[in-house]
Amino acid sequence: MFLEKINSPADLKTLEIDELKALAEEMRAYLLEVLSEHPGHFAPNFGTIELAIALHTIYDTPRDKLIWDIGHQAYPHKLLTGRREAFPTIRQSGGISGFLSRAESEYDVFGAGHSSTSIAAALGIATARDLINETYKVVAIIGDGGLTGGMAFEALNAAGDFRNDMLVILNDNNMSISATVGAFSKHFHKVTSSPQYNFLRSSVKEFMNMISEDAKQIARKIEASLKVGTLFEEFGFRYFGPLDGNDLEALIPVLTGIRNLTGPILLHVVTEKGRGYAPAEADPVGFYSVSGPFNLETGKTTKPKPATPSYTEVFSQTVIALAKRDTRIVGVTAAMPGGTGLDKFAEVFPSRCFDIGLAEQCAVTFAGGLAAQGMRPIAAIYSTFLQRSYDQVLHDVCIQNLPVIFALDRAGLVGADGPTHHGVFDLAYLRSLPNMVVMAPKDENELQSMVKTALVYEGGPIAFRYPRGTGVGVKMALELQPLPIGKSEILREGEDVLVLAIGNRVYPALEAAQTLADSGISATVINARFVKPLDTETIVPLAESIGKVITIEDGVVMGGFGSAVLEALAAADVTNVQVTNLGIPDEFIEHGDVQHLYALCQCDANAIARAAKMMV
């Protein structure tokens, strides 16, 4: 057993190649054991085991800096850097993060939860090194999917100009989260499926000789035939590859040979998602992340399928139904067709669904172009990822008042993915933009209505946001009616306290109202539906007459729904009202069970009831 003896990368340096191979298989078995019981990113990590072993063997980490892009490929890195025993706690409350975290380990050089950042971060680190006359090595590891993000190309451009010593490893596995798209990806995949490449892959010794002086002519001929390095050389990088990234006998000599080369270097390695586990090899998209537990022999989940559809499924089904009646409706996603439900839309309308790649900025402006020509684009993007295109939402959509529809999946706290993925800022960052309409449904049936509302609204951009997971199990309307823009819904009437709730906090508000009623306190509960425009005609008079107001939201309190209510009361010169704002506090919330996190943030039913009792 080798894995149990690896407490830091220093322990790798005493192992022979056959022992490193055995370690790789032990790591696969351990990952499989843990992830079959606990949720986590799966297939990408099975492809990077050999790469992580080789890097930590050749480089002097943590003095040498490894910068992993995104982080969903870095579980093997965690196992090798002192977190083996803690690994079963991954993505759980109080456990280690599923991504890279500087607070967690000195080996996590730069935090990573979103894609395409590693090259820019590595360039900054290499530049800082040179400014202070240090000599450590800097390596960025980015997937081919990460290269569909424009920021990666911006960093390549700068790195080729700055000429710092740094290595970029392109981990080419034909995938990002879903299948990688775009002309750049197609070019890579054409190369790696070519006879020349496959001959090279089967001739490891010949490739290793490429780094020797005697084989320079051979290397040039191979590179000329593959034509994969041309682009990177135009950026100013020296290109090596493609190389089998799951072959330690190839990786270690090549990494050793290029370690001390100067200037920007790019090493192109090809890895296999899910390697070593047949179900994941056959279905790398389905095994991108697992919800656990699942059967080790079949790969099938042992969790029963929920009786209630997820919000994502409801969104997808509703858009498909409406698109059958309106040919102007098109779907736009940024490398997340499966996660957003647009994969089902694409099956029905393949010519009307567009995956832009991991490039949210491009996706938003692309949707703006569609809208400018009379189409009804639905940009389905996770709340946390839409943050990456804030300028495009503002500049290219809102200023021009284009009727782009934003469907923000995974709004609110998302649980195990943690602070990089919690969708808690959208209410604040969208409601501040002129021309934008912002709404959130209390349940899956209201989500249907909001999809319909957004598609019939032609006054400008409109956004609806909804949580991860299943709905609450309400009856679904068969005929959809659009909601009146900016109108709330009174769900319960009372005299002692007014509870204003939005989105998935509405049902906890109703639960709290019942708890309060049992204590003799009557509450009016309003489902706000719209954060912008706010239903001031209903909210302001009730707030003034009742005098005690609680706002509750699954977004940040600063600048969010509660702030909108306070602004409305101030504008109406209502000063004799006591207001308590509940929501996500001004801090980054760690990963863990969603309901536990809402309780910690004081924005669940118990917190609402406590706040009301303190006011009455």
Order of alpha helices (4+ residues) and beta strands (2+ residues): alpha-beta-alpha-alpha-beta-alpha-alpha-beta-alpha-beta-alpha-alpha-alpha-alpha-alpha-beta-alpha-beta-alpha-beta-alpha-beta-alpha-alpha-beta-alpha-beta-alpha-beta-alpha-beta-alpha-beta-beta-beta-alpha-beta-beta-alpha-beta-alpha-beta-alpha-alpha
